Amino acid sequence: MKKIITFGTFDVFHAGHVKILERAKSLGDYLIVGVSSDELNFSKKQRYPIYSQADRLHIVESLRCVDTVFVEESLELKAQYIKMFNADVLVMGDDWKGKFDHFSDICDVHYFERTPSISTTEIIEVVRSSVFEK
């Protein structure tokens, strides 16, 4: 069985999230998804997610292409997560291109192109600006 692992915040869930998860699953038989904790997201982006950690986990685990979901507590633990789940392939969006190549000694590393014109950050900014314009 070929296991695929990927990571993300998956906040304000959209079609781009579904596409990357479906593409990741197409590389193997079993898809494992690490959902960034609220604290990890804050440390990366200096803001907490719009949706709670519990809600983001529930959304991702409800997808038929996802087999296992867990909370990613730290970026520094990626190698441990890969080994813990015996993942054969790490999949990340191309906004991370090259940043995880050093894991190629423990698994294959693939970067998928992000869905054009879809960004959680942009969606949040559009909503914020439309709320504040009124």
C-alpha positions in Angstrom: 0.0 0.0 0.0 1.4 3.4 -1.1 0.9 6.1 1.6 0.7 9.8 0.8 1.0 12.5 3.4 0.3 16.2 3.1 -0.1 19.2 5.4 -2.1 22.4 5.5 -4.2 24.8 7.5 -7.3 24.2 5.3 -9.0 27.3 6.6 -12.0 28.8 4.7 -12.1 25.5 2.8 -12.4 25.9 -1.0 -12.1 24.1 -4.3 -8.3 24.5 -4.4 -8.1 22.5 -1.2 -10.3 19.7 -2.6 -8.2 19.6 -5.8 -4.8 19.3 -4.1 -6.2 16.5 -1.8 -7.7 14.6 -4.7 -4.5 14.9 -6.7 -2.4 13.8 -3.6 -4.7 10.7 -3.2 -4.2 9.9 -6.9 -0.5 9.2 -6.2 -1.3 6.3 -3.9 -3.7 4.2 -1.9 -3.9 6.0 1.4 -4.0 9.7 2.1 -2.9 11.1 5.5 -3.5 14.8 6.1 -1.9 16.9 8.8 -4.1 19.9 9.7 -2.1 22.8 11.2 -3.0 23.5 14.8 -4.4 27.0 15.6 -1.1 27.8 17.4 1.0 26.6 14.5 -1.0 28.7 12.1 -0.6 31.8 14.3 3.2 31.2 14.4 3.3 31.0 10.6 0.8 33.8 9.7 0.5 35.9 12.8 -3.3 35.3 12.8 -5.5 32.5 14.0 -7.6 30.6 11.4 -11.2 31.8 10.8 -12.5 28.2 11.4 -11.6 26.4 14.6 -9.1 23.6 14.7 -11.9 21.1 15.4 -14.0 22.4 12.5 -11.1 22.3 10.1 -10.3 18.7 11.2 -13.9 17.7 10.7 -14.1 19.3 7.2 -11.0 17.5 6.0 -11.8 14.1 7.5 -15.3 14.2 5.9 -13.7 14.1 2.4 -13.9 10.6 0.7 -10.3 11.0 -0.6 -8.9 11.4 2.9 -8.1 8.3 5.0 -6.5 9.7 8.1 -6.4 13.2 9.7 -4.2 14.4 12.5 -3.2 17.7 14.1 0.2 19.1 13.0 1.7 20.8 16.0 5.0 22.0 14.5 6.7 22.4 11.2 9.9 21.0 12.7 8.1 17.6 13.3 7.4 16.9 9.6 10.1 14.2 9.4 8.7 12.5 12.5 5.1 12.6 11.0 6.4 11.1 7.7 8.1 8.3 9.6 5.3 7.8 12.1 2.8 7.2 9.3 5.3 5.3 7.1 4.5 7.7 4.3 6.0 7.0 0.9 5.3 10.4 -0.7 5.1 13.9 0.7 2.8 16.3 -1.3 2.9 20.1 -0.8 1.7 23.1 -2.8 4.2 24.7 -5.1 4.3 27.7 -2.8 6.6 25.5 -0.7 8.7 24.4 -3.7 12.2 23.3 -2.7 11.6 23.8 1.1 11.0 20.1 1.8 13.5 18.5 -0.7 15.7 17.4 2.3 13.0 14.8 3.1 13.8 13.0 -0.2 16.0 10.6 1.8 12.9 9.3 3.7 10.2 9.6 1.0 9.4 11.0 -2.5 8.6 14.7 -2.4 6.1 16.2 -4.9 5.0 19.8 -5.2 1.6 20.4 -6.9 0.7 23.7 -8.6 -1.8 25.6 -6.7 -5.3 26.2 -8.2 -5.0 29.6 -10.0 -7.0 32.5 -8.6 -8.0 30.7 -5.4 -6.3 31.7 -2.1 -7.6 31.5 1.4 -5.6 34.6 2.3 -7.2 36.5 -0.6 -10.7 35.3 0.3 -10.2 36.5 3.8 -9.0 39.9 2.6 -11.9 40.3 0.2 -14.4 39.5 3.0 -12.7 41.8 5.5 -12.6 44.7 3.0 -16.2 44.3 2.0 -17.3 44.2 5.7 -15.3 47.3 6.5 -16.5 49.2 3.4 -20.1 49.1 4.6 
